Structure formats: structure tokens, C-alpha cells
Amino acid sequence: MKDPIIQLTGLTKRYGKVTAVDQLDLHIYPGEIFGLLGPNGAGKTTSILMMLGLTEPTAGTAYVCGHNATRNPIAVKRKVGYLPDNVGFYPDMTALENLSFIARLNGLTESHAQAAAKDMLHVVGLEREMHKKTGAFSRGMKQRLGLAEVLIKAPEVAILDEPTLGIDPKGVDEFLELIKQLSREHNLTVLLSSHHLHQVQRVCDRVGIFVGGKLLVEGSIESLSQNLQQQKGISTVITLEHAQGDIKRFEEVLKDLSGLRDLRVNGSTIELMTDSDTTAMAVRLLVNNGADIVAVNRNDYQLDDIYNTYFENSITTDTVYEKSNGFFKRYQ
Amino acid sequence: MKNPTVSSKDINKRPAIPMQVLVRKEIASHIRSWRFIILILLIVLTFGASLYVSSMGLKDAVSNMRDPDQSFLYLKLLTITDNSIPPFHVFLNFLAPLLGIALGFDAVNAEYNQGTLTRLLAQPIYRDNLLFAKFLAPLAVVGTLFVALVMLMIGGGLLGTGVRIEPQELVRILGFTLISVLYVAFWLSLSILLSIRFRQPATSALTAIGIWLFFTVFFPILVNLAIRPFLPNPNYISEQEYIGYNELILNLLRLSPSQLYTDATTTLLMPSVRSLGPISMEQMVGAIPSPLSFRESFLMVWPQISGLSAAMMICFAWSYYIFMRREIRS
């Protein structure tokens, strides 16, 4: 297996008594798109800031592209593009000026910076807004410009914090497609944080669910849903044509099914809970016993269920406290 | 679609120093801002007005044989007044803080509120580069402005009067410009400090203006109030004690940067000023009422200059300290 490009070991950040990030261990490998999922205030942004050396961890280390992000942030920032969740640009400069300013900060000469900035604006589809001042930009346009800025330094890793926030659904589709395409074309590692699972689901190779400062699970979405199935079982709902008198007989038949956890009959529908996927077996048994089946509905575990399972039981008072604390800090 | 990446060859060709890029951007945004245009207008207007008044009285001043500075035409141009408006260096005592505050009060917190600070610091630049750029760019602009103004004045004087400028005058005027820039630098670094400390630009601007008002208006009153109860009746103390008290009050007043600036500019622009405090009769005996050389004037104001620079550096070091380890999040 390849060496991880982002390697977090025991990363911890405490603000006074509140632990924002708690013993985070995470490996991300070159070329993959990793989704960091979690509700607001879970510590996603804090973890990202520690990876970039923008804040110091209380304990643990963050290695990005082989450099310690706390000790040597400049080397990390040279190779990492970062799109903050609340991206802003100098309102009295045009998109092109904003972009070529960043390009020059990354060591490009004036003329190269201009050319690269123009290319990038084409890539993200802002070529017509090139000479508009960014003060007049919509949220979606700012996100695109932010992506252009991430890409203009030709990074090895792109860290995108809530990149889909505030973009309309069509824009989100395009945006994520663009990220995916660029990642594939340039072997770019992407770390994506979000609380919109449906959007992330489509592009991420692997996701980590991050709640209350802890990484609860990580893995591909398929493996997560398999895990969940093993925990909760699979539910199958079979609807018969009409309430046949001998529904009790079918119940008897199904009771012999392997791995059956629960069986409920409700009018003309039968609901099964099993350890593993036995839908086909159940249907065959019923048909062999003369049942007229009109509908079979197997409940696959989708990301929603994953999300709810992990998020619901973990909204702690900690996060609420942290938010209000931040609020007061801001108005100092 | 074009290839979005830039090859490494392009990057290595002639790397621009990030500091340079930052300073250039800062200067550009200052020059384009309305705020700066208004400030320039204000300064140019006061400069023009005080120059007009002084050129009106120039003939009398130069022909006044009892004035030891009468031969310094260009210094006279900067300092004489018919009391309708104060001379330029006194004006600047009020305007320079305003200039420094206006150019620095939102240096860091505006970037923070716009969401540009996170983006900027995610680039491969050192944090102190940003701070230095925020400090150097306004100073470069202000320095250029001041030098241009005094050069215009000298040029205008040369054309108008045809009198040759003494090298000493030129050095003194440039010294005055330098001290003025230093004074602006102090207020600039103070307002940058406040802009890091406070998240709202309005708060930092108000605090800076509050400090400015305190030093220009309330500080002399406070010193007076604080000293008066302890001051014995001048009729019953010896001359020596009287001078001692006077010195004490002056030294307390010198805690205020505007007093330091006044001392320094007065001494530099008026070569005959030979002491900033009271002088006893014994000291005056045998003194020829002639102007001092530049070196002597300069030595006299050296404490003032170092005081101003020290105040500036303390503010800057403090802002450096609180900015370097601050967590940057939008």
C-alpha cells in the first residue's frame, strides 16, 4: 500500500475545557477523495486548520505531504490548496486580479500568473466574469473562484471545507463533477468536509464520520452500509395480492428462514428482519407455497441511515457550549 | 478544456518574493481607496493654506534682522504664520495621527471579516510578512506624499524667490519629513495593533481615535491637574526649584508622542532653538544668538526620535506577538 499523504496521529485540540478534536487518527492516501462528514461544530474545520498549521494542536501530530504541519507550515502550504468554508475575496479587485495575486504569492511571475489565472477561470467556468469585481459575485461564483485559487498553485492535496455550502443543486452537481474530474486527471488528493451526505456520497472514495471531535467510523460508503446492515439487519417488506386467509401458513413457512430476527404481519404485508440478505429466499418460499406476491421491497441502507445512526446519538452539550463560546469571542 | 496546472519550470523562472507582492497589492489598494484620496486632499489643503500664509509674511520675516534664523528662507516658509492658521508642522501634529489611524485601523480585522485572511495565510507566506506589508505599504505611500510635498515647496520657493537653498536647510527639511513619517509610523503601528486586537473595524478605529484625543487634549490637562496640588507657590521657592518643577512637568508631557513630535520638529525647523526646557540666566550669559548647526539640533532631538521609534516598535512587537500564534478561522 502507498504511503499516506495526510497522516494525523492522536491529533487533539482543546479550547479551555472543551475538546474540539479528540485523538484523531486518520490516513489519507494519494489520489483519493476523502469526505469528512459531520454535523456543525463537530471539529471538522479545526482539524483542517491543524493540517495547514493555521492553528496549533494541543497534542498529536499532523503530517501532510511528508511535512509536519505545525513545525513547517510553509512547506505544507506550498503543496496544499485550501478552500475555506467562508471564502472571501478583495471586493474592489476583479476575479482575475484576485486570482493572479494569489498566483504571484505562490511564486509565479507576473505574466505567468496572468496566464495561469485566465486558464483557471476557464476551467471553473468563470471566463465571462473575469473582469468583474468580486464584490458583485454570488456565493456560487465565489466558490468557483475559490476552487480556481486552490488549483492555480498546482497542489498535491486540495482541502475543501464545506465546498457545496450555499450553491444551488445544479451548481453543486457541476462543482462536484469538476472536483472529481480534476482529481482523476491530475491525481489530486481531495479532502472534502461537509454535512451534506448526499452530495458527498457521489464523489467520495472514502468517508469518515466525525462527531463531537471523534472520528466514529471511516471507510467506503459500501462498507459502511454493510456494517450497518450487520448491526441492524436487513428489512424486507413483501406485499401479497390480498389478505389471503392462509397468511398464517406463510408465516409458519418463513419462520424457518435462517437468521430471522423479527417477523411481523400487517394486513396483507409481511415484514422480515434478517441478519443477511435473504429476500430472494423468502420470496421463493412464499411462491412455492402458493402466495401471490405483488411487491417486494428490500430496505437497503443508504447514507441517510448511516448518517442518522451516527449523528443522532451523539449531539452532545459540548458542541452547543463551544458555539456560544465562539460567539462571545467574536464580539470582544 | 485547457490544462489547468502550471509546470514547475514556469514557477522556478524568476520567483517573486511574496513580501514584494503583498506590499504592492497593499499600496495599490491604498491608492485606489477613497479614504486615502480624502486624506491626501486634507493634507494638501492644509499644506497649501499654511504655505500661502507663510509666503505672505515671508518678506517681513526675512528682513527681521533681530531674528537669528532670518537667513533660512525655506525653513521660514514652513514655520512662520500670521496666527490666522497654525504652521504646517503644528497642523501635522494633528493630522499625522489621523493619517496613521485611517491607514491602519482595519488592516487585519477587515481581512478577517472579508474572509480573505484565511485564504491569504493558506498561501506559502510567513505570517509576519503580512504584518510587515500592512505596515510598510502605508508608510511608503505616506513617505512619498511627504517628500513630494516638501520638494514641491522647495521647488516653488526656488521659482518664486530665486533664493538659493542652503544644504543645511535641505537636510533639516528632510529630517523634518523623516520625523513626520516616524510619527505617522507610530500611530500606524498602534492602529494595526488595535486592528488585530479588536474584531470590528469600528471598535479599533474608535479606540485609536480615543487614544489620539487623550494624548492631544486630555493628557496636558491631566498632567496639570496631577502636578498642581504638589506645586508650591512660585514666589516662595528658589529659582533652582522652580526650574526643577518646570522640567518635571515637561518630562511628564513628553510621555505623549505628540509632545515628542512637537519638540523634534520645532528644534529641527528653527535652528536658533537651543533648549527644549527653561534656561537660567547663567546659562544664557555669553551665548551668541546664532543658529545651531544641524548636527547640534539633531543631537538635541535624538532622545525624542528614539522615544518615538521605541513607542512604535513596542506597538509593532506587541501586534507581532498576538498575531503570530492566533488561530485564523473564518
Boltz contact constraints between the chains, C-beta under 6 A:
constraints:
  - contact:
      token1: [A, 49]
      token2: [B, 329]
      max_distance: 6.0
  - contact:
      token1: [A, 52]
      token2: [B, 122]
      max_distance: 6.0
  - contact:
      token1: [A, 54]
      token2: [B, 328]
      max_distance: 6.0
  - contact:
      token1: [A, 55]
      token2: [B, 327]
      max_distance: 6.0
  - contact:
      token1: [A, 74]
      token2: [B, 124]
      max_distance: 6.0
  - contact:
      token1: [A, 77]
      token2: [B, 122]
      max_distance: 6.0
  - contact:
      token1: [A, 77]
      token2: [B, 124]
      max_distance: 6.0
  - contact:
      token1: [A, 78]
      token2: [B, 124]
      max_distance: 6.0
  - contact:
      token1: [A, 82]
      token2: [B, 122]
      max_distance: 6.0
  - contact:
      token1: [A, 84]
      token2: [B, 118]
      max_distance: 6.0
  - contact:
      token1: [A, 84]
      token2: [B, 330]
      max_distance: 6.0
  - contact:
      token1: [A, 86]
      token2: [B, 115]
      max_distance: 6.0
  - contact:
      token1: [A, 86]
      token2: [B, 330]
      max_distance: 6.0
  - contact:
      token1: [A, 87]
      token2: [B, 115]
      max_distance: 6.0
  - contact:
      token1: [A, 88]
      token2: [B, 114]
      max_distance: 6.0
  - contact:
      token1: [A, 88]
      token2: [B, 115]
      max_distance: 6.0
  - contact:
      token1: [A, 88]
      token2: [B, 116]
      max_distance: 6.0
  - contact:
      token1: [A, 101]
      token2: [B, 25]
      max_distance: 6.0
  - contact:
      token1: [A, 104]
      token2: [B, 16]
      max_distance: 6.0
  - contact:
      token1: [A, 104]
      token2: [B, 21]
      max_distance: 6.0
  - contact:
      token1: [A, 105]
      token2: [B, 18]
      max_distance: 6.0
  - contact:
      token1: [A, 105]
      token2: [B, 21]
      max_distance: 6.0
  - contact:
      token1: [A, 105]
      token2: [B, 123]
      max_distance: 6.0
  - contact:
      token1: [A, 105]
      token2: [B, 125]
      max_distance: 6.0
  - contact:
      token1: [A, 107]
      token2: [B, 11]
      max_distance: 6.0
  - contact:
      token1: [A, 107]
      token2: [B, 15]
      max_distance: 6.0
  - contact:
      token1: [A, 109]
      token2: [B, 13]
      max_distance: 6.0
  - contact:
      token1: [A, 109]
      token2: [B, 14]
      max_distance: 6.0
  - contact:
      token1: [A, 112]
      token2: [B, 10]
      max_distance: 6.0
  - contact:
      token1: [A, 116]
      token2: [B, 6]
      max_distance: 6.0
  - contact:
      token1: [A, 119]
      token2: [B, 2]
      max_distance: 6.0
  - contact:
      token1: [A, 119]
      token2: [B, 4]
      max_distance: 6.0
  - contact:
      token1: [A, 120]
      token2: [B, 4]
      max_distance: 6.0
  - contact:
      token1: [A, 122]
      token2: [B, 2]
      max_distance: 6.0
  - contact:
      token1: [A, 123]
      token2: [B, 4]
      max_distance: 6.0
  - contact:
      token1: [A, 151]
      token2: [B, 4]
      max_distance: 6.0
  - contact:
      token1: [A, 154]
      token2: [B, 5]
      max_distance: 6.0
  - contact:
      token1: [A, 154]
      token2: [B, 6]
      max_distance: 6.0
  - contact:
      token1: [A, 330]
      token2: [B, 199]
      max_distance: 6.0
